[in-house]
Structures are given as C-alpha cells and as structure tokens.
C-alpha cells in the first residue's frame, strides 16, 4: 500500500520544500478564508496540553472549509480504558481525512504515520520535534529578514528539552546560518545536534551568559521557556528556571533588523517591557502559525492555495 503524505519531521524537507511551504503560507495570509477543504474532516488528537498549536490548527481547518473532530484531553478517550495508540490511530483513520497529533512520547507521530492510512501531521512529540512550529518560525524569519540565508541566530534557554530549537537547527541547515547557543550546562544543546551541525559545516558557539555581545550579533534572538514538565527533579528546575530574563534595557546594542521570537507560552524569560519595543515579534509569530498550518494541511492533502 502506498503511504499517504505525512508531515512528521523537518529532517526530510529540502530547501525547495521549505520555500514552497513558505510561499503557500504567504498565499494563505493573503486570503485566509477559502473553501478548498469543503467536505474534509480534520482530526486533532492532543494527548498533551496545548493552546496555540491546537487552536491554530482548528482555526486553519475551519477557515479552509473543513470540519474538525478530536480531543484535547486524553482522559476523555478510550486510552483511559487501556486502548493502545495503534488502535486509536486506526480507529480515527476511519473518520478523518487527516490526523493532527501531539503526543508526550518521542517518535509517536512517526509511529502513527506508519500505521495510519491517512496523512499524519506532527504537532509535537515529547522533547523530540515540533516541525509545524519550525515552519511558522521559518515563515516569521523570512518575513522579517527578507531571506533565510546567511543569518545569525541566537537560541536562548532550554536547548536540551526544547523541541522547537532542535527542529529549527535541522531546518536551517539548508541556509548557511551561524548559531549562538546560550544555556546553562544543565540545559545545553544535546551533543547529537552539535554533531549534526559539525557534519553540515555550520558554525556555532556556546555561551552561558545572555549579554550585550550575544544580543548585538543576532538577526534573530530566539527565546525559550524552561519547561517544568520535562524535569523529573523539581529542584533542578528551580535552579535554572529564571537564569535568563530578557529586558528592554538589554536591547540597546541590537541590530535594527533584529527580531525576538518565542514559541510561547512565556513565563519569566521575556519581561513585559520588551513587548513595546520594535524587536518584539512573538505575538505576530503566533499569528503566522495559522497561515503556515493552513499551508501544511493543504499540502499533505494535495490541495493548492
């Protein structure tokens, strides 16, 4: 049987794939309300809490004319009765044309795509990847910088468990970036991703301080939340949760084109006084998620925008 086209990882996307999806997202932004998916059903299966990702996917489906089924709390599903993920996916495949899934287990989306006879879109799997977030990040970078090539990108905070940054460095391998990683040793970028960067010939530096030097050389300053839910030892979480707090007074040396991104939700890592600076882009970044997710849903279903 020919497998349906799924979207589970950034790793398999070429430069051309990324630019094509960016162009589709731009078209969706130009006219978000269409009926290209009239009569289609989108299932959203969220085994892990989500606000922006779930609502933007459901809004995208509705704006495209599709209907939405699914759940945002696994406690109300048959998984509480012992139903396996295998059986849940096979069952939902009978009802929907595409499955959007967030799961707490790494590799869950890939597993689902191998057993489903409908396309599966990965809305985040554990600390592994969050490819649709990465695509909206790339769309945001392209919109604000006018390009993806030859940019300095500073990633700050939880680089160990942050699936958004893991996906982003893989996607940017096509565009000759220069990375700066700012994290405490406990949350440093995992060696497997640093080895990938070395293999691709992409330069990176590691820092433990978020200072004027790190901020001043960035085209993109990508802040992340220290994720309490990823820590088994809460004492370790308390130790690192407030190490990096970006404040407006720290932006004096920033490049005029620099933009601050954040996958949200934020906790304490970006002070509210940053919101009123010309560098803040994280709320617009979240809006961009709607347009990119419209593009991805259409793409896996073979529809154009």
N, C-alpha and C positions, 0 to 999 in steps of 0.2 A: 504494500500500500504506500502511495506517495504521501509523505508527511506534509501537513499544512504549514504555511509560512508562519513561524512564531517570532517573537521578539523577546529573547531571554537574556542576552548578553551583548555588551558593547564589543567584546573581543572579535566577533565575526564581521563587524561592519568595516567596509572600506572607506577611504576618503570620499569616494564618489557617493556611497550610500549616505554618509553623514550630510554632505552638501545637498543631496536630493531631498532628504527629510527636512533640512532647514528651509529649502525653497518651498516645500509643501506647507510647513508651519507658517511661513510668511503669507502664503496664499490663504490659509485658514484665518490668519489675523485680519487680512483684508476683508474677508467676508466669513465671519464665524458661523452664521446660521445657514445651513444648507439641508437638503433632504436626500443626500446621496446614500444614506443608510436606512432609508424608509423601509420598514418591514423586517429589519435585522434586530437581533437580540444580543445585548452585551451583558455577560455575567461578571459581576465584581465579587470576588471571593477574598475577603480580608481576614486572615487568621491572626493578624497583628493590628494594633490600633493605628489609625491614620486619619488625618483631617484633609490636608491639601491634596494628597495624591488621590484619595478616594473621591472626594468631591469634584476635583478637576476632571477625572476620568468620567464620572457620571454626567457632569455638565457637558463634556465633549460629546458623549454618546447622544445626549438629548438634543444638543444643538445640531447634530448631524442627522437627526430624524429617527434614531434608533430608540428602542425601549431597553430599560435596564432592570435586571433581576440580580439577586445576590444577597450578601450579608456582610455586616461589619463587626459582628461579634460571634466567634465560633461557638460560644456557649449555647446559642440558639439552634445549632445544627446537629446533625446525627453523629458528628465526631465525638460528642459527649457520650454517645451510646457505644462508642468503640469503632465507628466506621473509619476505614483507612482512607488516606489521601487518594490512593489508587481508585477506590470505589467512588469517592466523592467526585473526582475529576471525570470518570467515565459516565457517571450519572448526569452531571451538569452538561457534558458534551451533547447529551440528547436534547437539551432545552435551549442552548445558546449557539450563536454563530461565532463568538469569540469569547475567551475567558481572560479576564484581568485578575491576577492573583498576587497578593502579598502574603508571605509566609515567614515564620521565625526560623525555619531551617535553611541553612545554606544548600543550594542545589535543588530546592523544592520546585522551582519554576522549570528548570531543565527536565527534571523527572516528569512533571506534569505534561510538558510538551512532547515527551516520548510516548505517552500513553493516550493522550487526547487525540481525537480525530478532528478537532477544531483548533484554530490558532490560539496560542497562549502568549499573553504579554506579562512580563515580569514587572510587578510593581514593588519589588524589593524582597530579597531573600536573606534574612539574617544579617550578618555583617559582611556579606559577600558582595553583591552588586545591586545597584538601583539604576538600571540603564535608561529608563524614561526620564528620571531626574537629570541624568547626564546629558541627554539630548536637549532638554529645556535649558540646561546650563550652557551648552554649546550655542544654542539659539540666542541666548542672552549675551554671551560673549561676542558673537558675530554681529548682533545688532548694535552693541555699544562700541565695539572697536573697529567695525567695518571689515574685519577679517578674522581668521583663526590662526594664520601663520605667524611665526616668529614673535610670540608674546611671552612676557614674563608673568608667571602665575605663582602667587604665594598662597599656600594652603596652611591653615592655622587650626590647631586644636586637636581633636580626636582623629588622628591619622591611622590609628591601629584598627579601630572598630568601624570607622566611618566609611560605609559602603559607597557614599556619593563620591568621595575623593578617590577611592580605588577605581571606580568606573571612569572617572574623569581623566586620570593619567593614562589609562588604556586608550581612551578615545583620542586624546591629544597626540598620541604617538605619530599620527599622520601629518602633523602641522608644525614640527620643529620648535616646540616650546622650550623654555628654561624654567625649571621649578625651584622653589624655595619651600622647604618643609619646616614649619615652626610647631614644635610639640615637645612636651616633656618626654623623658626617656621611657616612661611607662606607657606612653601613647604614640610612640614613634611609628613612622611608616614601616609596615612589615617588610622583612628582607626580600620576600618573594617579589614584591612590586619594585623594589630598588634594583633587583637583579634584572627584571624586565627592562627597566629604563637603561641600565648599562648595556644590555644587549641591543637596544634600539639606538644607542648612541645619543641619548637625550641627557643633557647635563642637569644635575640637581645639587643643591646644598641643603644641609640640615642645620637648624638653629633651635635653641631652647628659649630665646627671648623674642618677643614681639616688640620691636623698637622702630625708630625712625628710619634706620637703614633698610630694614626688611620691607617696610611700607613704601618707602620712597622709590624703590626699584620695581614696583609691581604695576603691571597693567590691570591685573585682576587680583583682588585680595579676597580670598575665599575663606570665610569664617565657618567654623562648625561647632556644634554643641557637643559637650562631653556627655555621652549617653549613659545615664544611670542604669538603664535597663540592660546594658551589656556587661555590667560589673557584677560578679558574684560576691566580692568583698566590698561592702559599702564604705569601709574605712579608706580603701584605696580611691574610691570615687570622691569622697570628701576631700582627700588630699589634693586632687588635681582639678576639681570642677571649676574653680574660679581663677585659674592661673593666667588666663588671657582675657582681658576685658578691653575691647576697642572703644575709645572715647574720641569725641570730636577734636579735642586738643592735640591728639596724636597724628592728625592728618595734615599738618602744616607743610610737610615735605612731599606730599603725594603728587604724582603726575596729574596734570589736568584731565587726562583721559581715563584715569583710574576709576574702576567701579568695584564696589563691595558687593559680593554675593554671599548668600547663606541659604541652605536648603530649608531652613525653618522646621520646627519652631525654635526660636531663640530662648535662652534662659537669661543668663547674665553676660554673655560674651560680646554683645553689642549694646552699648549704652544708648538710651533713647535720644540723647543729643546728636547722635550720628544720623538719625532719621532725616533731619532737616538740612543735611549737607548735600552738595551736588554729587557726592560719591556714592550715596546710598542707592542701591538698585534692587534690593532683595524682595520688596513687595511687587515691583514690576516683574522681577524674575518669576515669582509665583504665578502671576497672571500669564506669563509666557507659557507656563505649563499647560494651560488649556489649549493653546494653539498647537503645541507640539504633540499633545496626546490625541488631538483630532487627526493630525498627520499620521501618527503611528497606527491608530485604529484603522484608518482607511488603507494604509499601506499593507497591513497583514491581510486585509480582506480584498486586496486587489482593486481598490477604488482610487480614482484620482481626485484631486482637488483643483 
